[in-house]
Amino acid sequence: MRNPFRVIRQFSKRGINQLKDFFKFLGPGFVTGAADDDPSGVLTFSQAGATYGLALLWLAPFVFPLMICIQEMSARIGLVTHRGIIKIIKDEYPPYVLWLVGLITVPAVIVNVGSDLLAMGAVSHMLFPQVPTNVFSVIAGLVIAFSLVLFPYEQTANALKWVACVLAVYLFVPFFVKQDWLLVMRSLVVPEIHLDPQFIFTIGTVLGTNISAYLFFWESSMEVDHSEHKYGRLFKDPALAIPNLEQEVKAMQKDNALGMSVAVLIMFFVMWTYGSTVYHQGLTSINTVDQAAKALIPLAGNFAYLLFAIGILASGLVSVPVLAGTCGYITAEAFGHPRGMDKKLYEAKIFYLVIFLSILLSLGMDLTGIGAVQALLFSAVVYAVTVPPTLWYILKISNDRRVMGRFTNGIWSNIVGYFTFFLMSITALGLIWTTFRGS
């Protein structure tokens, strides 16, 4: 008879090894997808659900293939060319293009970082009322900034993966309340559109939150870091290719699809939560993340509220390093400085300095008393302006055989990619129109 304790140990060891293999498989695409649902994005989704109920659930399956397509292109550019998008634009296009699609994004990203830190501080203050919101925001910002410098790339990447898994808490919240399952299914597959400015603006902000320029820059640069960490610095020599590049591209595509699935699932569940709870109570004025969390207490109980608060903190811990790191990548690549989270502080001083400055500036914005809604409005409009030209040049790069070799876009990538470009161009015009119309 086999020793039952030995069987249990073997089973546990096998499970742990499988979990380790799974985490090794997860790459920049998974972290990017998790970072897409930052606290500011959660506020956008909760506001959409609270205002329009389940009417916008169809946006989840609609935006999913668009996100997969554009993020896959961005990741493939970094993986195949060994350069981030900003570096390629600097090398291949006139200087004004660099400012148009890259550097103008940095102020919006800094505002976005400030909004996320403010949201983390507000939720932490609700859990520990004796500590002010701004104190939590400063602590979170400084901890994240120093962690990016003090810990090696591999530890930072693994930490982001583990924290991203905590975002699964969002998937439980809707099940604490009674649901009209037929209405949920119908709202998921039947688009509902109203031609009023606020409805159009809401659709625009949801699309802009999911398809943001900073995510393109981040994932392309992180693929470079990921490959450099995996294969060493030899791949920087243009004469040397990454071994088994076809397999690496396929693995990247799987990782990217998983990451975008995470992003869309969280978006769907947050809108579903507020569309099936807060909407029916007429509580449509959700302007901060702590209001979004508190709104669930009388409707779904303290446990649902606690899950939501944990999700906010986890999303902030994932998204703030991504946002601040994007500022570092954009600036360093634009001005030709060393960059990369696999480097020590003395090896990439400007890169880390920009990360620190972006977090400090965002904390300064929090201390001025600027509201989260105004900050998000600014970010949404700037992102809306920068996404279409960025998409245009991503499509140009992805179809340039001189740059991409045999890894240029296929027909479906181009069909979905150009459709996304035209859609986001219309979205940008709609956001700008509704913003100035309401001002």
N, C-alpha and C positions, 0 to 999 in steps of 0.2 A: 504494500500500500504506500502510495506516495505521501510524503510529508506535506500536509495542507499549508503549513507556514511557508515552506519552500515554494509551493505553487503561487501563493499570494505575493511573495517577494519577486518571483520571476515575472508575474503579471504586472506588478507595480513598476518594475524596472523597464519592462517593455513599453508601458504607457508613458513613462517619463522620457524614454528615448524617442518615442513617436512625437511627443510634445516638443522636444528639442529640435527634431527634424522639421517640424511644422514652423517653428519660429525662425529656423535658418532659411526656410523657403520664403518667408515674408520679407519683403524688401521695401524700397522707397515708395512704391505704389500704395502699399497698405497704409503707411504712415500718412501719405498725402491724402488718401481718402478719409482717414480719421480726422486729420487737421481741417478738412473742408467744412466739418460741422463744428466750428468754433463757437464760443458763447454768443458772439454776435449773430452767427447763423442760426443758432437755436432760438434767439429772440425773434429773428425774422420769421422762422417757421411757426413759432408759437403765436405770433401776431397774426399770421395768415390763417391759422386754424381758428383762433379766437374770433376773428372778424368775419370769416366766410364759412365757418364750419368745415364740412368735408368737401366743399366745392372744388378745392385745388389739389386733392389727392392725385388726380390724373397727371400732375406735373412730375411725380416720381418716376413712373415708367416711361414718360415722354423724354425726360432729361437724361435718363440712364445711358442709352447708347451714345448720346452726344458727349457725355463726360468721358466714357470709355475711349471714344475715338480721339478726342483732342489730347487727353492725358497720355494715351499710348503714343501719339506722335511726338509729344514733348519728351517722353522718356526714351523713345527710340532715337531721337536726335542726340541726346546726351550719351546713350550707350554706344551708338555706332560711330559718332564723330569724335568722342572723347572731349567734347566742348559743350558748355552750357549754351542756351539759346542766346543770352546776352553776348557772350564771347563770339558766337558766329555772326550775329548782327554787326558787332563792331568790326569784325574781320572782313565781311562780305558786302556791307551796305554803307551808304553815306552816313555821316555823323548825325544828321537830323533824325534818322530812323531810330538810332539809339535813344535819343531823348524822347521820341514819340512813344515808343513801346516799352521802354525800360525805366529810365530815371524819373519820369513823371509819376510812376506807380509808387515810388518810395514814400511820399507824404501820406498817401491813402493807407499804405500798409502800417505806417507809424500810428495813425489815428485808429486803425483796426486793432493794433496791439493794445493801445490805451483802453479801448472799449472792452477788450477781453479781460484785461487785468482788473478793470473796474467791476466787471461782472463777477469775476472770481472773488474779489474783495467783498462784494455785496452778499454773495451766497455764504461766504465764510463768516461774515458778521451775523447772519441769521442763525448760523449754528453756534457761534460764540459771541453773543451780543455785547459782552464787556469790552471787546476789542473793536475799535473803529474800522470802517470799511477801507479808508485810505491806508491804514497801517497794514492790513492784509494785502492790499494791492502792491505796496512797496516791497513787502516781504516776498511775495510770489515773484515779482519782477526780478529782484536781486538774486533769489535762489535759482531761478531759471538761467539768468545771465551767467552766474558763476559756474553753474553745472555744465554749461556748454563749453567753458574754457578748461575746467579742471578735469573733466572725465574724457577718456579716449572716445573716438568715434564709435567703436563697436559697442561700448557700454551705453553711450547716449542713444544709439539706434535701438538697442535691445530694450532700454527703459521706455522709449517712446512706444515700442510695440506692446509692452505689457500694459502701459497706461491706456493705450488705445483700446485694449480688450475690455477695459472697465466701461467703455461707452455702451456695451451691451445692456447696461441697466435701462437704457431708454426703451428697449424692446419689451419690457415688462409692464410699464406704466399703464398703457391702455386697458390691460386685462383686469385692472382693479375696479372698472366701472362696467355697467351693462351696455352692450353694444347692439346697434341695429346692423347686423351683418350683411343683410341684403343691400342696405344703403352704402355701406363701406365698399362692397364689391362693385356696385354701380358707379360710385364716385371714382373708383380706381381706373375704370376703363372708359367711362363716358365723359369727355371734356365738357366743362361748363365755363362759358366766357360771357362776361358782361362788359359792355362798352362804356364804362364810366371811368374817369381818371384814376380813382383810388384803386379799383380792381386791376387796371392795367399796371399801375405803379407796383402793386403787390406782386403780380406775376413777374415784373421786371426785376424786383429785388430778389425774389426766390431764384430766378435764373442766374442773376448776377452773383449771388452767393455761391452757387454751385459751379459756375464757369467763370473763374476769376483768374486774371493774368498772373498774379503772384504764384498760383499753383503750377502754372506752366514752367515758370522760371525755376521754382524750387525743385520740381521733379527731374527736370533735365540736368540740373547741377548735381543733385543727389545721386543720379545714376552714374555720373562721372566719379563722384566720391566712392560710391559703392564698388564700382569696378576697380578703382585704384586701390581700395582697401583689399579687395579679393585677389587681384593679380599683381599688385605692386606697381611701381612707377614705370615699368617697362612699356606699358601700353601707351604712355605719352608720346613715344616715338611713332610718328605717322607710318613708318615702315613696318611696324609690328602690330598685328591684329590681335584682338582678344581671342584666345583659344575657344573653339566651338561657339562662334558668335551666333550662329543660327539657333542653337539651343538656348543661349543666353537671352536672345530676343524673345523666344517662346516663353521662357520662364518669366521674363519681364511682363509679357502680355497677360499671363495668368495672375501675377501679383497685382498688376494694374486693375484687372477686372475684379479681383477680390476687394481691393481698396475702394473702387468706385461703388461696389455693392454695399460696402459698409456706409459710405457717405449717403447713398440714396435711401437705404433702410432707415437710418437715423432721421433723415429729413421726413420720410413718410410717417414714422411712428410719432414724431413730435407734432406734426400737423394733425395726425389722427387723434392724438391725446387731447389737444386743445379744441379740435373740431367736434369731438364727441363729449366734452365735459364743459369747458369754460364757455364755449359758444352758446350753449343752451341756457346759461345763466345771465347772458347779456353783458359779460365782463370783457368788453372789446378794447379797453384802454390799457394795454400791457406795454409799458414803455421801458422797463428795465427787467433784467433777468431775475432779480429777487422778487419782483411782482409776479413774474411768470411762475416761479416756484411756489410762492404763497397762494396763488390762485388755485392750486391743486389741493390744498389742505382741506377745505370744507367739502370738496367734491369727491376726492378719491382717497382721503385719509393721509395721516402723517407719513406712512410708509412710502406712498407714492411720491410725496413731496421730498422725502429724504433721498430716494433713488434719483429723482431729478436733480437735486442739489449735488449729489456725488457725480452725476454725469456732467454737470457744468464744470466742476473742478477738474475732472479728467480731461474734458475737451480743451480747457484752457491750458493745461499742462502739456498737451500735444500741440496745440495750434500756435501758442506764443513762440516756442522755439522755431517753428516753421516760418512764421511771419517775420520774426527778427532775423532769422537766418537768411531769408529771402533778401532782405535789405542788404545784408553783408555780401551775398553772392552777386546781386545786381551791381553794387558799387565797385566791388573788387574786380569783377570781370570787365566792367565798363572802363575802368582806368588802368587795367593791366597789372593789378596787384595779386600776389598769391592768395588763394582762397581755399576753403575746405574745412569741414569739421574734423577731418582726420589729422589736421596739422596742429602743432603746438602754438601757443600764443606768440612766441618770438618768430615763428615761421610765417605767420599771416596776421601781422599786427593791425593792418588797416581793416581786414575782414572782421576781426573780433571787435575792433574799436567801433565800427559801424553798428554791430549787433548791440554793444553796450549803449551807444548813443541813441539807437532807436527805442530801446527799452526806457532809458532815462527821459527822453523827450515825451514818450507816451505817458510816463508817470507824471511828468510836469503838466501834461494836458489834463490828467485826472484831477490834479490839485487846483486847477483853475475853475473847476465847477462846471465845465462844459458837459451838457447832458449826453447820455448814451445815444439818444435818438438823433440829435444833431450830428454827433460824430458818425453814426452809421449812415446818415443821409449824405454826408460829405464823401465817405468811402464809397457808397453805392454809385454816386454820380461819377466820381473819378474812375472807378473800376469800369463803369459802363463806357466811358470814353476810351479807355486804354485797351479793352478786350478786343474789339473788332480789328484795329490795326495789328495787334499782336497775333491774332488768329491768322490774319492775311499773310504775315511773314512766316509763321510756322508752316502754313500750307506751301509757301514758296520754297522754304528750306527742305521740307519733307519730299518735295517733288524734284529737287535739284540732284540729278545723278552725279554731278561733279562733287557734291558735298556728301551725299548719302550712299553713293555707290549703288549696289544692287538692292539696298534696303529702302528704296523709295516707296511712296504710297501705292497701294492697290486701288482698284476702281471704287470699292465700297468705302474705303477711307476718304477718298476724295469726294464722293457723293455726300457722305455724312458730314465731312469737314466743311465743305462749302455751304451746305445747308445751315450748319451751326454758325458760320460767319455771317450769312445774311440774316439769320434769326437774331443774333446778338447785335447786329447793326440796327435792326428795327427796335430791339429792346433798348439800346442806348438812346435812340431818338425819343422813344416813349418815356424813358426815365427823365431825360432832360426836359421834355415838354411838360410832363406832369409836375416836375419840381418847380420850374419857373412859373407855371400856371398857378400853383398853390402858394407861391411866395408873394 
